[in-house]
Amino acid sequence: MNQPASNKPEPKLDTPPAVSAADAKPEAKPERSGRLSADDWAQAALDLIAEQGVAAVAVEPLARRLGVTKGSFYWHFPSRDALLVAALERWEKVEQETVFGQLEPIPDPRQRLRSLFHLVAHEVKSHIIYSELLKALDHPAVQPVIGRVSERRLDYLTASFRQAGLSRTDAQHRARLLYAAYVGFLQLNLQLHQTRMQHDEFEAYVEHMMATLIPSS
């Protein structure tokens, strides 16, 4: 992993503290002018996945949602499955750029891990989409995306823990433990509908996770 010499402060994000399905509801959008792009359709599909799951993605409801005819859809995609693939590719690309792209310039591995905790803790909508995709792993378009994303995240965590001074085995164990805690937290909040933490409680939880899992200098 190439690390530039410059240092960056940890991201500060003033966003909701814990995930909830209600956070997936999109904001009201202004009326569009001109033809919709393929990215517009892909983003609309992701919004619908966050709200109702993968099975809800269909041409007619998306066309109504966007205020266009089905002809606009078929201008860009031959089928619903093609749209789903494009939506998942968009989610994977944006997830990689917004998370790893912001962390790459941070040279110190411990600071990078702390920044990762803060950043991921407040990326609410991406968590909801990920949780919905986990429920649809039997879909042939979903499984490879989740596989790639999970492998990339685990590799990144392992490399960061290695750079923080852990042995390869310990770094792999720590990465799996952290990722399992992340997935489990999503399950508690989004699948089992655990009572949502208050802001101070959630921030204390994040601090506890960092103190527990990030090696001391």
C-alpha positions as a printed Julia matrix, in Angstrom:
217×3 Matrix{Float64}:
   0.0     0.0     0.0
   1.59    3.25   -1.13
   1.32    5.98    1.48
   2.06    9.65    0.66
   4.13   11.53    3.17
   1.39   14.03    4.0
  -0.9    13.46    6.98
  -4.63   14.08    7.18
  -6.91   14.53   10.18
  -9.56   11.97   10.94
 -12.83   12.54    9.07
 -15.4    14.39   11.17
 -18.9    13.5    10.11
 -21.96   14.98   11.78
 -24.39   12.23   10.88
 -26.76    9.92   12.78
 -25.02    7.66   15.33
 -26.5     4.26   14.58
 -28.13    2.6    11.63
 -31.86    2.3    11.18
 -33.99    1.37    8.19
 -35.68    4.76    8.47
 -32.39    6.38    7.51
 -32.7     4.88    4.04
 -35.62    7.08    3.02
 -34.44    9.41    0.26
 -34.73   13.17    0.44
 -37.19   14.91   -1.86
 -35.55   15.47   -5.24
 -36.1    18.43   -7.57
 -37.75   17.8   -10.9
 -35.29   16.48  -13.46
 -34.71   18.07  -16.79
 -33.48   16.08  -19.77
 -32.93   12.37  -20.21
 -32.06   10.15  -17.25
 -28.64    8.53  -17.32
 -27.8     4.92  -16.55
 -26.28    6.15  -13.28
 -29.6     7.79  -12.36
 -31.35    4.45  -12.75
 -28.61    2.61  -10.85
 -28.78    5.06   -7.95
 -32.57    4.81   -7.85
 -32.23    1.03   -7.67
 -29.81    1.38   -4.74
 -32.24    3.7    -2.97
 -34.97    1.11   -3.4
 -32.7    -1.69   -2.15
 -32.0     0.35    0.99
 -35.71    0.86    1.6
 -37.27   -2.45    0.54
 -34.55   -4.95   -0.38
 -33.21   -6.48   -3.57
 -36.49   -8.18   -4.5
 -38.2    -4.78   -4.74
 -36.05   -3.66   -7.68
 -38.32   -3.69  -10.73
 -38.7    -1.54  -13.82
 -42.24   -0.2   -13.36
 -41.96    1.03   -9.75
 -38.6     2.61  -10.5
 -40.04    4.36  -13.56
 -42.9     5.72  -11.45
 -40.44    6.77   -8.78
 -38.36    8.68  -11.33
 -41.38   10.1   -13.13
 -40.54    8.58  -16.51
 -41.78    5.83  -18.8
 -40.3     2.36  -19.06
 -38.83    3.41  -22.39
 -36.26    5.45  -20.5
 -35.14    2.3   -18.71
 -34.8     0.2   -21.85
 -32.73    2.94  -23.47
 -29.98    2.02  -20.98
 -30.62   -1.57  -19.85
 -31.85   -4.72  -21.58
 -33.31   -6.21  -18.4
 -33.94   -5.8   -14.7
 -30.96   -8.03  -13.93
 -28.69   -5.77  -15.97
 -29.85   -2.81  -13.89
 -29.22   -4.71  -10.67
 -25.68   -5.55  -11.79
 -25.05   -1.88  -12.64
 -26.45   -0.76   -9.28
 -24.25   -3.18   -7.36
 -21.19   -2.16   -9.35
 -21.96    1.47   -8.56
 -22.33    0.71   -4.84
 -19.06   -1.25   -4.81
 -17.18    1.52   -6.64
 -18.53    4.36   -4.5
 -17.95    2.36   -1.31
 -14.35    1.76   -2.28
 -13.71    5.39   -3.24
 -15.42    7.03   -0.27
 -13.88    4.78    2.38
 -10.49    3.62    1.12
  -9.92    6.75   -0.93
 -10.16    8.95    2.16
  -7.92    6.69    4.23
  -5.14    6.11    1.71
  -3.25    9.39    2.4
  -2.98    8.67    6.16
   0.5     7.2     6.75
   0.19    6.11   10.39
  -1.66    2.75   10.57
  -3.18    3.4    14.0
  -4.5     6.78   12.97
  -5.76    5.2     9.74
  -7.66    2.58   11.74
  -9.15    5.24   14.01
 -10.22    7.22   10.95
 -11.73    4.05    9.5
 -13.78    3.5    12.67
 -15.07    7.08   12.63
 -15.8     7.06    8.91
 -17.56    3.7     8.75
 -19.5     4.36   11.96
 -21.35    7.22   10.26
 -21.85    5.9     6.72
 -25.47    5.01    7.45
 -27.0     4.31    4.05
 -24.14    2.12    2.86
 -24.66   -0.09    5.93
 -28.35   -0.49    5.15
 -27.63   -1.47    1.55
 -24.98   -3.94    2.71
 -27.39   -5.49    5.21
 -30.04   -5.91    2.52
 -27.5    -7.51    0.2
 -26.57  -10.0     2.92
 -30.2   -11.12    2.92
 -30.03  -11.74   -0.84
 -26.85  -13.8    -1.1
 -28.72  -16.46   -3.06
 -29.04  -14.01   -5.97
 -26.32  -14.67   -8.59
 -25.6   -10.94   -9.01
 -25.26  -10.27   -5.29
 -22.98  -13.05   -4.05
 -19.85  -12.12   -6.07
 -20.14   -8.46   -5.11
 -20.43   -9.23   -1.41
 -17.55  -11.68   -1.76
 -15.28   -9.07   -3.34
 -16.25   -6.31   -0.91
 -15.77   -8.53    2.15
 -12.42   -9.84    0.93
 -11.21   -6.32    0.15
 -12.25   -5.07    3.58
 -10.63   -7.98    5.41
  -7.41   -7.62    3.41
  -7.32   -3.9     4.18
  -7.88   -4.47    7.89
  -5.27   -7.23    8.01
  -2.7    -5.03    6.25
  -3.42   -2.12    8.6
  -3.11   -4.29   11.7
   0.14   -5.73   10.33
   1.48   -2.21    9.81
   0.43   -1.4    13.38
   2.81   -4.09   14.64
   0.77   -7.3    14.89
   1.99  -10.63   13.55
   0.32  -11.94   10.4
  -1.79  -14.43   12.36
  -2.81  -11.9    15.01
  -3.61   -9.33   12.32
  -5.85  -11.8    10.5
  -7.63  -12.72   13.73
  -8.1    -9.06   14.68
  -9.44   -8.25   11.19
 -11.97  -11.09   11.34
 -13.02  -10.11   14.86
 -13.58   -6.5    13.81
 -15.5    -7.46   10.68
 -17.64   -9.95   12.59
 -18.45   -7.22   15.12
 -19.46   -4.91   12.27
 -21.76   -7.44   10.61
 -23.22   -8.46   13.97
 -23.93   -4.85   14.88
 -25.83   -4.41   11.61
 -27.82   -7.55   12.3
 -28.78   -6.32   15.78
 -29.9    -2.95   14.47
 -31.45   -3.78   11.11
 -32.59   -7.4    11.33
 -33.39   -7.84   15.03
 -34.5    -4.2    15.45
 -32.57   -3.59   18.63
 -33.37   -0.26   20.28
 -31.3     2.4    18.58
 -28.45    3.84   20.64
 -28.48    7.49   21.63
 -25.69    9.64   20.22
 -23.5     9.64   23.34
 -24.02    5.92   23.87
 -23.05    5.14   20.29
 -19.95    7.35   20.4
 -18.89    5.58   23.61
 -19.37    2.23   21.86
 -17.16    3.32   18.96
 -14.48    4.55   21.36
 -14.64    1.22   23.22
 -14.22   -0.7    19.95
 -11.19    1.39   19.03
  -9.6     1.0    22.46
 -10.2    -2.76   22.36
  -9.11   -3.55   18.8
  -6.52   -0.96   17.73
  -3.05   -1.86   19.04
  -1.46    0.69   21.35
   1.69    2.41   20.13
